[in-house]
Amino acid sequence: MHIIYWISTVLISCFLALSSYTYFFSKSTIEGVRALGFPDFFRIELAVLKLVAIFVILVPSVPNNVKEWGYAGIGLFLITALIAHIAHKDSIFISLLLVVLMALLIISRYTMFAVR
């Protein structure tokens, strides 16, 4: 279970780090977030919260109740992103990627208790 936990958690964290980076520096992502109808401050807020979430789910000494909020926040982000991309009629690939990431998040969360 340890290996499953760490693989799923690291994959989610890598996605969040890449996503956060693009929210700050990628012109196409910045324009894409605007095209979805979100204000610019929200993009920056999401990028910062993703970085915080990485810390929360990766650091073993973070208390379980804080980790639970981290997982809930990431899940909320993924669900919101899925709805926004479907409403915007974006590529099915994006929707499938978000569903796979949600599955990884659930696996990470479920196996977290096996590790602790």
N, C-alpha and C positions, 0 to 999 in steps of 0.2 A: 504493500500500500504506500510505503514511503516514496518509491520511485514514481508511482502514478500521481501522487500528490505534487511532487516537485516538478515533474514534466508539465502537468496541466497548469500549475501555478506560474511557472516560468514562461510558458507560451502565452498565457493571458497577460503577464507583465510585459513581455516583449511587444505584444500588440498595443498595449496601453502606452508604452514608451514611444513607439513609432507613431501612433496616432497623435499623441501629445506634441511630438516634434513637428509633425505636419501641420497641426493646428497653429503653431507658432511661425513656421518658416516656409511652408509650401503655398505658393501663390494659388495653385489650382484648388487646394483644399480650402483655403481661406475664401475663395470665390464660391466654392461648392457649398460651404456652410451658409454663406449669404444667400445663395440661390435657394436653399431650403427654407429661407425665411427667418433665420436666427440672427439676432443682433451681434455685433462684433464683440461686445463685452462678454457675451455668453460663450463664445468660442474660446476666449482667453480663460474664463472661469473653468470651463470643461478641461482645458489642457492642464491647468494647475491641479484640479481635483484628480485627474488621472495619475499625475505624478505622486500625489499623496496616497492614492489607492495602492500604487505599486509598493510603496513603503509599508503600508498597513498589512497587505497580504503576504509580503515576502519576509518580513522581520519576525523571527520566531517568538521573541519576547513580548510582542504586542498582545495584550489580553484578548481572549476569545470574543468578548462582547464588542470590542472595537473592530476586530476582524469581521464579525457579522455585519456591522454597518458598512464596512468596506465592500464586502460581497454584495450587499443590498444596493449600494451606490453603483457598482459596476453593472449589476443586473439591470438596474433602472436605465442606465446609459444605453446598454445594448438594446433593450426593448424600445426605448425612445428613438434610437438610431434606426432600428428596423422599421418602425412605423413611418418615420420621416422619409426614408428611402423608398418605401413602397408608395407612399402618397405622392412622392415626386416622380414616380415611375422610372427609377434608376434601374440599372442592370440587375438581373436576377442573381448574378455572381455576388454582388454586395449583400443581398438578402441571405443567400446561402452561407456566406462567410460569417455574418452576424449570428445565424443559427448555430453554426459550428462553434463559434466563440462562446455562445451561451451554454452549449453542451460542455465545453471545457471548463467553464466557470462552475457549473453544477458539479462536475467531477471533482474539481479542486475543493470546493466547499464541502462536499460529502466526505472526501478522504482526509480533510483537515483533522477531523476528530480521531482518525486512526493513527495519525502522526503524533498527536498531542497525548 
